[in-house]
Amino acid sequence: MQIFIFAVLIAVVAANVAYPKPAPAYPAPAYPSPAYPAPAYQKSYDYAPMPYSFAWAVKDDPSYNDYAHQETADDKGYVTGSYRVLLPDGRTQIVNYKADDYSGYVADVKYEGEAKYPEYKPAYKADYKPAYPAPAYPTPAYPAPAYPAPAYPKY
């Protein structure tokens, strides 16, 4: 009986694969397709470089924020600038850079000051003992395995 059902099932699947149903024919849409006008501008995103210059700085002693950035560019695409950042270890990182189409981004990184790290002090005492008591249940004792230990060949 099971073989018969299985054979019928395979025949149904094979019939659907051999003779697929045709796709339904839809009528053409009743509205016209949109007609967009050609753009009135030249589609070139290769604009000439614009000269600019900017600078900003932040020095806030209570929050230990001390950073700045300065950058200048000319009409040929040559960019020069520098920025400085106060690092968490107390040093100031100063980066002077230049960038152009020929050499790319070239940076000169310098550090002022010396790194200072606070002495490590653990948050607990060396004679720390937990506040909870030792467990009241016994340590589990596992029986030895009933099978022998594997023997590996030595090379």
C-alpha positions as CSV (number, residue, x, y, z in Angstrom):
1,M,0.0,0.0,0.0
2,Q,2.8,2.4,0.9
3,I,4.6,1.7,-2.4
4,F,1.4,2.4,-4.3
5,I,0.9,5.8,-2.6
6,F,4.6,6.6,-3.1
7,A,4.3,5.8,-6.9
8,V,1.2,7.9,-7.3
9,L,2.9,10.8,-5.5
10,I,6.0,10.6,-7.8
11,A,3.6,10.4,-10.9
12,V,1.9,13.6,-9.8
13,V,5.1,15.5,-9.2
14,A,6.5,14.3,-12.6
15,A,3.3,15.4,-14.4
16,N,3.7,18.9,-12.9
17,V,7.3,19.2,-13.9
18,A,6.8,17.8,-17.4
19,Y,3.7,20.0,-18.2
20,P,4.0,23.3,-16.3
21,K,0.9,25.5,-16.2
22,P,1.1,28.5,-18.6
23,A,1.6,31.9,-17.1
24,P,-1.6,34.0,-17.0
25,A,-1.8,36.7,-19.6
26,Y,-2.3,40.2,-18.2
27,P,-3.7,43.0,-20.2
28,A,-1.5,46.0,-21.0
29,P,-1.6,48.8,-18.4
30,A,-4.2,51.5,-19.1
31,Y,-1.8,54.4,-18.3
32,P,1.1,55.5,-20.5
33,S,4.7,54.9,-19.4
34,P,6.4,58.0,-17.9
35,A,8.4,60.2,-20.2
36,Y,11.1,62.1,-18.4
37,P,12.8,65.1,-20.1
38,A,16.6,65.0,-20.7
39,P,18.6,66.7,-17.9
40,A,19.4,70.3,-18.7
41,Y,22.8,70.2,-17.0
42,Q,25.9,68.4,-17.9
43,K,26.2,65.1,-15.9
44,S,29.8,65.6,-14.8
45,Y,30.6,65.2,-11.2
46,D,34.3,66.0,-11.8
47,Y,34.2,69.5,-10.3
48,A,37.3,71.7,-10.1
49,P,38.8,71.9,-6.5
50,M,37.6,74.8,-4.4
51,P,40.2,76.5,-2.2
52,Y,39.3,76.7,1.5
53,S,40.9,77.1,4.9
54,F,39.5,76.3,8.3
55,A,40.7,75.9,11.9
56,W,39.1,75.1,15.2
57,A,40.4,74.2,18.7
58,V,39.0,73.0,22.0
59,K,40.8,73.4,25.3
60,D,38.7,72.6,28.4
61,D,40.8,71.8,31.4
62,P,38.0,70.5,33.7
63,S,37.1,67.7,31.2
64,Y,40.7,67.2,29.9
65,N,39.6,67.9,26.4
66,D,42.5,69.4,24.4
67,Y,42.3,69.0,20.6
68,A,42.5,71.1,17.4
69,H,42.3,70.8,13.6
70,Q,43.6,73.1,10.9
71,E,43.4,72.5,7.1
72,T,44.0,74.5,3.9
73,A,43.4,73.6,0.3
74,D,44.3,75.3,-2.9
75,D,42.6,75.4,-6.3
76,K,44.7,72.6,-7.6
77,G,43.5,70.0,-5.1
78,Y,46.6,70.2,-2.8
79,V,45.5,69.9,0.9
80,T,47.7,70.5,3.9
81,G,46.7,70.4,7.5
82,S,47.4,69.3,11.0
83,Y,45.5,68.1,14.1
84,R,46.4,67.4,17.7
85,V,44.7,65.2,20.3
86,L,45.4,64.8,24.0
87,L,45.8,61.0,24.5
88,P,44.6,59.2,27.6
89,D,48.1,58.5,28.7
90,G,48.9,62.2,28.9
91,R,50.8,62.6,25.7
92,T,49.7,64.9,22.8
93,Q,49.6,63.4,19.4
94,I,50.3,65.8,16.6
95,V,49.7,64.8,13.0
96,N,50.8,67.0,10.1
97,Y,49.5,65.8,6.7
98,K,49.3,66.6,3.1
99,A,47.2,65.1,0.4
100,D,46.9,65.4,-3.4
101,D,46.0,63.4,-6.4
102,Y,49.6,62.3,-7.1
103,S,50.9,61.1,-3.7
104,G,47.7,60.5,-1.8
105,Y,47.5,61.1,1.9
106,V,50.9,61.4,3.6
107,A,51.0,61.9,7.4
108,D,53.8,62.8,9.8
109,V,52.9,61.7,13.3
110,K,54.7,63.1,16.4
111,Y,54.1,62.8,20.1
112,E,54.8,65.4,22.8
113,G,55.2,64.5,26.5
114,E,55.8,61.2,28.2
115,A,53.2,58.5,28.8
116,K,52.1,58.3,32.4
117,Y,50.3,55.3,33.7
118,P,48.9,55.2,37.3
119,E,50.2,52.5,39.6
120,Y,47.9,49.5,39.6
121,K,46.0,49.0,42.8
122,P,43.7,46.0,43.0
123,A,40.2,46.7,44.2
124,Y,40.3,43.9,46.8
125,K,42.6,43.1,49.7
126,A,45.1,40.2,49.5
127,D,43.5,38.4,52.5
128,Y,40.1,38.6,50.9
129,K,37.7,35.8,52.0
130,P,34.2,35.3,50.5
131,A,31.2,36.3,52.6
132,Y,29.3,33.1,51.8
133,P,30.0,29.8,53.7
134,A,31.5,26.7,52.1
135,P,28.9,24.5,50.3
136,A,27.2,22.0,52.6
137,Y,27.0,19.3,49.9
138,P,29.9,16.8,49.5
139,T,32.3,16.9,46.5
140,P,31.1,14.5,43.8
141,A,33.0,11.3,43.5
142,Y,32.9,9.9,39.9
143,P,33.5,6.2,39.4
144,A,36.4,5.1,37.2
145,P,35.4,4.4,33.6
146,A,34.5,0.8,32.7
147,Y,36.4,0.8,29.5
148,P,40.2,0.6,29.2
149,A,42.3,3.7,28.4
150,P,43.1,4.0,24.7
151,A,46.5,2.9,23.5
152,Y,48.0,5.1,20.8
153,P,50.9,3.9,18.6
154,K,54.2,5.7,19.2
155,Y,56.1,6.9,16.1
